[in-house]
Amino acid sequence: MVKAVSRQSRKTLLFVFSASLLACGAPQLEEGSAPEYGATEQSLTSSLSLPIRDSITGDTSVTNTVSAGTPPFTYYWQSTEQRAWDGTTIVSGWYAGSSTEWFYCPRTGSRGQEYFWSLKMEAYAVDANGAVSAVTYRGLPCSLPME
């Protein structure tokens, strides 16, 4: 449970960071919204790597790779957790990040009483000319043993 607390702190930092980016002119998005495609849409595409999960800590990285477009790219991320034990859904809202982002998603090795949740990681990119890729995503099952 210590990881869950540190993860919440990380979310708070990301929120503050993304709020400061919005103040600096980054695209404004409402929670759960994706960019609207306009005249700047081109063949810019984002694709997410297979998640790499540390089996001990549960730290999971995903990389957004962009093809076409004009660098530098700005990367936007959103995560959605669906908790099986109480039906809660937690959406981070869109925030600016790096090409590789880290999420907390452990997977317990023992089967028994567990906390299960699913993690959906979404991303898109914007190039230097304002072209926007489509939103892409990956899903992953997560679990912790009940204590």
URTA-V440516 format. One record per run of one state. SS is the DSSP state (~ for helix, > for strand, _ for the rest). FROM is the first residue (numbers start at 0). TO is the last residue. Records with the same first field share a line. If there is no record, write none. Layout:
# URTA-V440516
SS: FROM-TO ; FROM-TO
This chain:
# URTA-V440516
_: 0-0 ; 23-43 ; 48-50 ; 53-57 ; 67-72 ; 83-87 ; 91-93 ; 97-98 ; 104-112 ; 126-130 ; 132-134 ; 145-146
~: 1-22
>: 44-47 ; 51-52 ; 58-66 ; 73-82 ; 88-90 ; 94-96 ; 99-103 ; 113-125 ; 131-131 ; 135-144
